[in-house]
Amino acid sequence: MAEMIGNRYILVKKIGEGGMADVYLAIDSILKREVAIKILRGDLASDPVNLTRFKREALAITSTSHPNIVEVFDVGQQDGKHYIVMEYVHSKTLKQLIRARGNIPIDEAVNIMKQLVSAVEHAHKMGIIHRDVKSQNVLVKDDGTVKLSDFGIASIVGVSDITKTDTVVGSVHYMAPELAQGKPVKVQSDIYSLGIVFYELLTGDVPYHSETAVEVALKHMHNDVPPVKDYNSQIPQSVENIVIKATSRNIDLRYKTAMEMYNDLVTCLDLARSYEPKLDLKEIEQKKILEENRKQNKPQMVRRKRKNNTDYMNAFAIGGAVVLALLILFLLIKLSNGFSNNKEMVKVPNVIMYTVEDAVILLESQGLKVERIDYESTFDYDKGIVFSISPAVGTEVIKESKVVLTVSLGKKFRVENYVGKDINTVKPMLEQAGFEVIVLLVESKDHKKDEIINQSLYEGMILDPTDKKIINFDVATDISFMIPLSIEGMNVNEAKALLEEMGAKVMLNQLNIEDNLDENGNYIIPQGIVVGCSPSWGTYYVQTEGVVITLSYY
């Protein structure tokens, strides 16, 4: 029997999983509608940080009501399971849409951004800063409606922040420079992320890629986002200016509010803005600096003191003293070298592959001192293992000499191409390597169940052991839907075509015509009309191997 949550919601199947919660498709048994239920994982329910973060998400989205924010119907707890009941959106993520289509046409991109910015503006008005605006967290329905989701790390005004001050949260490809530097979050941090999403819509990709997440963050901190007109010269300057302003590295030069950005989006394709000049933020910044200096600084007269003969005599005296000191130092060094030939010599022992503690003990037993320990990540050595020493192993040095050790911070990880592989094989392997694996199940007729369709980290990307390892996968799952009530009485061929378009395999069953004749030999029910369906119409159907829908007709 299917599991029921809250004495109301029947769990149908898992449709997604993340580091903190699993998402299920469910049926509301009272209102007879599909819903999505996010359930905090049982092993995390006892962790106060994760539980608080989960409750924070519930608080954030229940306090919002906006057509472009995923709606929440219910929040509850049952048998230690904490859950959030949300609308189930038949959609793709914006990331999936961009992967499938590449860069989005300008007018469509502007329309998507207007909806998304409107959602963020509403959240800001309610005192909520999302902190993780990215294309993966934006749902796009078939009719073009956009829904913002996943408020799991949102910052709420008046609610204490559970994030450590030295912890960076959010997705590095969309992260504002100030957040990468560990500075406090502001509404302009979301605006920067919105600018990156707009860039991605117009060009088909995020602006920066690198082998490590740290390098991506550094590019956001030190580089201006590349001009979108370099990718497509047909993009109006008024549209590029929105990206430029939203993604300014100087937070003071960004839009002050999401509403200001929204108003710019509303008019960016107007004819009146056809000849708009390119926005020059450096010029604006320089003007601000000059203006501030003009207000704060008053010109002052500085008198130079003339040098007299006494100053020159003092300079010569100081110079002579310096020369004499250098001569004395040179003689002392020569003398010390002469005496050193009589000192005891030792060979630097081989401490490669030793733990740093054991290496220090061995070196000190040989009469050597460790001057410094440097740490680097490697591909070959586990954390805490010595992989280099200077002077090199076997070098003869004076006893009591100092050496420098280089110790591994841990092994680097090189991302592979997992597309086409089974998620049940890949996920445990990555979790063992320290990854948080987030799975989004995608109904697909073209891929096997559990086959990985897309991955968020590109092949060859290198992650340091200190990087936060998060990878998102789109994974194929069985087609599922509610068999429409409308097929009863429908032409059998039309019903078959409808169900096959929905992804089902259909078999036709013609009943005995004699059973459909009255006493005068007339048809009771017209021929070719659906009179029966197995499984029955109105029931939930999952298309698995060997399963079919059978339509009966006369």
C-alpha positions in Angstrom: 0.0 0.0 0.0 1.3 3.5 -0.9 2.6 5.6 2.0 0.4 8.4 3.2 1.7 11.6 4.8 -0.5 13.8 7.0 -3.4 11.5 6.6 -4.0 13.1 3.2 -1.1 12.9 0.8 -0.4 9.6 -1.0 3.2 9.4 -2.1 3.5 8.2 -5.7 7.2 8.4 -6.5 10.4 10.2 -5.7 11.1 12.9 -8.3 14.1 14.6 -6.8 16.7 14.5 -4.0 19.2 16.9 -2.6 21.6 17.1 0.3 18.9 17.9 2.8 15.6 16.6 1.5 13.8 14.3 -0.9 11.0 15.5 -3.2 8.0 13.2 -4.0 5.1 13.4 -6.4 2.0 12.8 -4.4 -1.8 12.9 -4.7 -3.9 15.1 -2.4 -6.6 12.5 -1.5 -9.1 15.3 -0.5 -8.7 17.7 -3.4 -7.8 15.0 -5.9 -4.8 16.9 -7.3 -1.1 16.3 -7.8 1.3 18.0 -5.3 5.0 17.9 -4.6 6.1 17.1 -1.1 9.6 17.9 0.2 10.5 15.7 3.1 13.5 16.3 5.3 15.7 13.3 5.4 15.3 11.3 8.6 19.1 11.3 9.4 19.0 15.1 9.3 15.9 15.7 11.3 17.9 15.5 14.5 20.5 18.0 13.3 19.4 21.4 14.6 21.2 23.3 11.8 19.5 21.3 9.0 16.1 21.3 10.8 16.3 25.1 11.3 17.2 25.6 7.6 14.3 23.4 6.5 11.9 25.4 8.7 13.4 28.6 7.4 12.5 27.5 3.8 9.0 26.7 4.9 8.7 30.1 6.7 10.1 31.9 3.6 7.8 30.5 1.0 4.6 30.4 3.1 5.1 34.1 3.7 5.1 34.8 0.0 2.1 34.7 -2.5 3.1 35.5 -6.0 2.3 33.9 -9.4 6.0 33.4 -10.1 6.9 31.7 -6.8 6.1 28.1 -6.2 3.0 28.0 -4.0 3.0 26.2 -0.7 -0.2 24.4 0.4 0.8 22.8 3.7 3.6 22.4 6.2 3.7 19.6 8.8 5.3 16.8 10.7 4.4 13.2 11.1 6.3 10.5 12.9 9.4 12.6 13.0 9.2 13.5 9.3 9.1 17.2 8.5 7.5 18.0 5.2 6.4 20.9 3.0 3.5 20.4 0.5 3.9 22.5 -2.7 2.2 22.8 -6.0 3.5 20.3 -8.5 4.7 22.2 -11.6 4.7 20.2 -14.9 7.8 21.9 -16.2 11.5 21.9 -17.0 14.1 23.9 -15.1 15.5 26.9 -16.9 18.9 25.2 -16.9 17.3 22.2 -18.8 15.6 24.6 -21.2 18.9 26.4 -22.0 20.8 23.1 -22.4 18.2 21.9 -24.9 17.8 25.1 -26.9 21.0 27.1 -26.4 20.7 30.9 -26.1 17.0 32.0 -25.9 15.6 34.6 -28.3 15.9 38.1 -26.9 12.2 38.9 -26.5 11.6 35.5 -24.8 14.6 36.0 -22.5 13.3 39.4 -21.5 9.9 38.0 -20.7 11.4 35.2 -18.6 13.5 37.8 -16.7 10.5 40.1 -16.1 8.7 37.2 -14.3 11.8 36.1 -12.4 12.7 39.6 -11.3 9.1 40.3 -10.3 9.3 37.1 -8.0 12.6 38.2 -6.4 11.2 41.8 -5.9 8.2 40.3 -4.1 10.4 38.2 -1.9 12.6 41.3 -1.1 9.5 43.2 -0.2 8.6 40.5 2.3 12.1 40.7 3.8 13.5 37.6 2.1 16.8 37.5 0.2 16.9 34.2 -1.8 20.7 33.9 -1.9 20.6 31.0 -4.5 19.0 32.5 -7.6 20.2 30.3 -10.5 18.7 28.7 -13.6 18.4 25.3 -11.8 16.0 26.9 -9.3 13.7 28.4 -11.9 10.9 26.3 -13.3 9.5 27.0 -16.8 6.0 25.6 -17.7 5.0 24.8 -21.2 3.0 28.0 -21.5 6.1 30.1 -20.6 5.1 30.8 -17.0 8.2 31.0 -14.7 8.3 29.8 -11.1 11.1 30.5 -8.6 11.8 27.7 -6.1 14.2 26.5 -3.4 14.3 29.0 -0.6 16.5 26.6 1.4 19.3 29.1 2.2 17.2 32.3 2.1 18.0 35.1 4.5 15.0 36.4 6.3 14.9 39.9 7.9 14.3 39.5 11.7 15.3 35.9 11.8 18.8 35.0 13.0 21.1 33.6 10.4 22.3 30.0 11.0 25.1 30.3 8.4 28.6 30.5 9.9 30.3 33.8 9.1 33.2 32.1 7.3 30.9 29.9 5.2 30.1 30.7 1.6 26.6 29.5 0.5 25.0 29.5 -2.9 26.2 28.5 -6.3 29.6 29.8 -7.3 28.7 30.4 -11.0 26.0 32.9 -10.0 27.5 34.2 -6.8 27.9 37.9 -6.2 31.6 39.0 -5.5 30.8 40.3 -2.0 29.4 36.9 -0.9 32.5 35.1 -2.3 34.5 37.4 0.0 32.3 36.4 3.0 30.6 39.8 3.3 27.0 40.2 4.5 24.2 39.4 2.1 22.1 42.3 0.6 19.3 42.5 -1.9 21.9 43.5 -4.5 23.5 40.1 -4.1 20.3 38.6 -5.6 20.4 41.3 -8.3 23.9 40.1 -9.3 22.6 36.5 -9.6 19.7 37.8 -11.7 22.2 39.5 -14.0 24.1 36.2 -14.5 20.9 34.3 -15.3 20.0 37.0 -17.9 23.6 36.6 -19.3 23.0 32.8 -19.5 19.7 33.2 -21.3 21.2 35.5 -23.9 24.4 33.5 -24.5 23.4 30.0 -23.6 26.0 29.6 -20.9 27.3 31.2 -17.6 30.2 33.7 -18.1 32.9 31.7 -16.2 34.2 28.2 -16.2 37.3 26.9 -14.5 38.8 23.7 -13.1 38.0 24.7 -9.5 35.2 26.5 -7.8 37.7 28.9 -6.2 38.9 30.0 -9.6 35.3 30.7 -10.7 34.7 32.8 -7.5 37.9 34.8 -8.1 36.8 35.6 -11.7 33.5 37.0 -10.3 35.6 39.1 -7.8 38.2 40.5 -10.2 36.7 40.4 -13.8 33.9 42.3 -15.4 31.3 39.9 -17.0 32.1 39.6 -20.8 29.8 41.8 -23.0 26.8 39.8 -24.3 27.0 41.7 -27.6 30.3 40.0 -28.3 28.3 36.8 -28.4 25.4 38.2 -30.4 25.8 41.7 -32.0 22.0 41.8 -32.6 21.3 42.2 -28.8 20.1 45.8 -28.3 22.5 48.0 -26.2 19.6 48.7 -23.9 19.4 45.0 -23.1 23.2 44.6 -22.6 23.1 47.6 -20.3 20.8 45.7 -17.9 23.4 42.9 -17.7 26.2 45.4 -17.2 24.4 47.2 -14.4 23.1 44.1 -12.6 26.5 42.4 -12.6 28.6 45.3 -11.5 31.4 44.2 -9.1 30.8 47.4 -7.2 27.6 46.8 -5.2 26.9 50.6 -5.1 26.7 50.7 -8.9 24.1 47.9 -9.3 20.4 48.4 -9.3 19.3 49.5 -5.8 16.2 47.3 -5.9 14.8 44.5 -8.0 11.9 46.8 -8.9 14.4 49.3 -10.5 15.7 46.4 -12.6 12.2 45.2 -13.5 11.3 48.7 -14.7 14.4 48.7 -17.0 13.3 45.3 -18.4 9.8 46.6 -19.2 11.2 49.4 -21.5 14.4 47.8 -22.8 12.9 46.8 -26.1 11.1 50.1 -26.7 11.9 52.0 -29.9 12.8 55.0 -27.8 15.8 53.2 -26.4 17.1 51.9 -29.8 20.1 54.3 -29.8 21.0 54.0 -26.2 24.8 54.3 -25.6 26.7 51.6 -23.8 26.7 52.0 -20.0 30.2 52.8 -18.7 30.4 51.9 -15.1 34.0 52.9 -14.7 33.2 56.5 -15.8 30.3 56.6 -13.4 32.5 55.3 -10.6 35.3 57.8 -11.4 32.8 60.7 -11.3 31.5 59.5 -7.9 35.0 59.4 -6.5 35.9 62.8 -7.9 32.7 64.2 -6.4 33.4 62.7 -3.0 37.0 64.0 -3.0 35.8 67.4 -4.0 33.4 67.4 -1.0 35.9 66.0 1.5 39.3 67.4 0.5 40.4 71.1 0.6 43.6 72.2 -1.1 46.5 72.8 1.3 49.7 74.7 0.8 52.8 72.6 1.4 56.2 74.3 2.0 59.4 72.5 1.2 62.2 72.9 3.6 65.5 73.9 2.0 68.5 71.7 2.7 71.6 73.3 4.2 75.2 72.2 4.3 74.8 70.5 7.7 72.2 68.1 6.1 74.7 67.0 3.4 77.5 66.4 6.0 75.1 64.2 8.0 74.3 62.2 4.9 78.0 61.5 4.2 78.6 60.4 7.8 75.6 58.0 7.6 76.8 56.6 4.3 80.3 55.9 5.7 78.9 54.1 8.7 76.8 51.8 6.5 79.8 50.8 4.4 81.9 50.0 7.5 79.1 47.8 8.9 78.8 45.9 5.6 82.6 45.2 5.7 82.4 43.9 9.2 79.5 41.6 8.3 81.4 40.2 5.3 84.4 39.3 7.5 82.1 37.6 10.1 80.5 35.5 7.3 83.9 34.4 5.9 85.1 33.5 9.4 81.9 31.5 10.2 82.3 29.6 6.9 85.9 28.7 7.8 84.8 27.3 11.2 81.8 25.5 9.7 84.0 22.9 7.9 84.6 21.3 11.3 80.8 20.9 12.0 79.0 17.5 11.9 77.2 16.8 8.6 74.1 14.7 8.2 72.0 13.5 5.3 68.4 14.6 4.9 66.4 11.4 5.5 63.6 10.2 3.2 60.3 11.2 4.9 58.2 11.1 1.7 54.9 9.2 2.4 55.3 9.8 6.1 52.6 11.5 8.1 53.7 15.0 9.1 53.9 14.0 12.7 56.2 11.0 12.0 58.3 13.1 9.6 59.0 15.7 12.3 60.0 13.0 14.8 62.4 11.4 12.3 64.0 14.7 11.3 64.5 15.9 14.8 66.1 12.5 15.7 68.7 13.2 12.9 69.4 16.7 14.4 67.4 18.7 11.8 64.8 21.3 12.6 61.5 21.9 10.6 61.5 25.6 9.8 58.1 25.6 7.9 55.4 23.3 6.7 53.6 24.2 3.5 50.3 22.6 2.5 49.2 21.8 -1.1 46.5 19.7 -2.7 47.6 16.8 -4.9 46.2 14.1 -7.1 48.3 11.3 -5.5 48.7 11.8 -1.8 46.2 11.6 1.0 45.6 14.4 3.5 48.5 14.9 6.0 51.1 13.0 4.0 54.5 14.5 3.2 55.3 14.5 -0.5 58.3 16.9 -0.7 61.2 18.1 1.5 63.7 20.9 0.9 66.7 20.4 0.9 66.0 17.2 -1.1 66.3 13.7 0.3 70.0 12.6 0.6 71.4 16.1 0.6 74.3 16.5 3.1 73.7 19.5 5.4 75.1 20.8 8.7 73.5 19.3 11.8 70.9 21.6 13.2 70.0 22.9 9.7 66.4 23.8 9.0 64.2 22.0 6.4 60.9 22.8 4.8 58.2 20.1 4.4 55.3 20.2 1.9 52.3 18.2 3.1 49.2 17.2 1.2 45.9 19.0 1.9 44.1 16.0 0.4 43.5 14.6 -3.1 42.1 16.7 -5.9 39.1 15.3 -7.7 38.8 15.4 -11.5 35.1 15.3 -12.7 34.3 12.7 -15.3 31.6 12.5 -17.9 28.7 10.7 -16.2 26.1 11.2 -18.9 24.6 7.8 -20.0 25.7 6.0 -16.8 23.4 4.6 -14.1 22.8 7.0 -11.2 22.8 4.1 -8.8 26.4 3.4 -9.7 27.7 7.0 -9.9 26.0 8.4 -6.8 27.6 6.1 -4.2 31.0 6.6 -5.8 30.7 10.4 -5.7 29.3 10.5 -2.1 32.3 8.4 -1.0 34.5 11.1 -2.5 32.7 13.7 -0.4 30.1 15.0 -2.9 26.6 16.2 -2.1 24.7 14.6 -5.0 21.4 16.3 -6.0 19.2 14.4 -8.4 16.3 15.8 -10.4 14.2 13.1 -12.0 13.1 13.8 -15.5 10.4 11.8 -17.3 11.8 10.7 -20.6 10.8 8.4 -23.4 14.3 8.5 -24.9 16.4 7.3 -22.0 16.5 4.2 -19.7 15.2 4.6 -16.2 18.0 5.9 -13.8 20.2 7.0 -16.8 22.0 10.3 -16.3 20.9 12.8 -18.9 22.8 15.9 -17.8 25.3 16.9 -15.1 26.1 20.4 -13.7 29.9 20.0 -13.5 31.7 19.7 -16.8 34.1 16.9 -17.6 37.7 17.6 -16.6 36.8 20.2 -13.9 39.2 19.8 -11.0 38.0 20.3 -7.4 40.4 21.0 -4.5 39.8 19.0 -1.3 38.8 22.3 0.4 36.1 23.0 -2.2 32.5 22.4 -1.4 31.6 19.4 -3.7 28.0 19.6 -5.0 26.9 18.1 -8.3 23.5 18.1 -9.9 22.2 15.4 -12.2 19.1 15.2 -14.4 18.2 11.5 -14.3 15.6 9.7 -16.5 12.6 8.2 -14.8 9.4 6.4 -16.0 6.7 8.5 -17.7 3.7 8.9 -15.3 0.4 10.7 -15.4 -3.3 10.4 -14.5 -5.3 8.7 -17.2 -7.7 11.4 -18.4 -11.4 10.9 -17.6 -12.1 12.4 -21.0 -11.1 9.3 -22.9 -14.4 7.6 -21.9 -16.7 8.0 -25.0 -13.8 9.2 -27.2 -13.1 7.8 -30.6 -10.7 4.9 -29.9 -8.0 6.0 -32.3 -8.0 9.5 -31.0 -7.8 8.2 -27.4 -4.9 5.9 -28.4 -3.1 8.8 -30.0 -3.6 11.0 -27.0 -2.2 8.4 -24.6 0.7 7.6 -26.8 1.6 11.3 -27.0 1.6 11.3 -23.1 4.1 8.5 -23.3 2.0 5.4 -22.7 2.0 2.1 -24.6 -1.5 1.3 -25.7 -3.3 -1.9 -26.8 -6.7 -2.0 -28.4 -9.3 -4.6 -27.4 -12.4 -5.0 -29.7 -15.3 -6.5 -27.8 -17.8 -8.9 -29.2 -20.1 -6.8 -31.5 -23.1 -9.1 -30.8 -23.0 -8.0 -27.1 -23.6 -4.4 -28.4 -26.9 -5.2 -30.4 -30.4 -4.6 -29.1 -33.3 -6.9 -29.9 -33.8 -5.1 -33.3 -30.2 -5.6 -34.3 -29.2 -2.0 -33.8 -26.0 -0.8 -32.1 -26.5 0.2 -28.5 -23.2 2.1 -28.4 -21.7 3.6 -31.5 -18.8 1.6 -33.0 -15.2 2.7 -32.4 -16.0 4.5 -29.1 -14.0 3.8 -25.9 -16.2 1.9 -23.4 -13.5 0.6 -21.1 -10.0 1.2 -20.0 -7.5 -0.8 -18.0 -6.1 0.6 -15.7 -9.3 2.7 -15.3 -9.5 6.3 -16.3 -8.8 8.7 -13.4 -6.1 6.4 -11.9 -2.4 7.2 -11.7 -0.4 5.3 -14.4 3.4 4.7 -14.5 4.8 3.5 -17.8 7.2 0.7 -17.0 8.6 -2.1 -19.1 5.9 -4.5 -20.2 3.0 -2.4 -18.9 0.2 -1.2 -21.3 -3.1 0.6 -21.2 -5.8 -1.4 -22.8 -8.7 0.4 -24.5 -11.9 -1.5 -25.1 -14.4 -0.7 -27.8 -17.1 -2.2 -30.0 
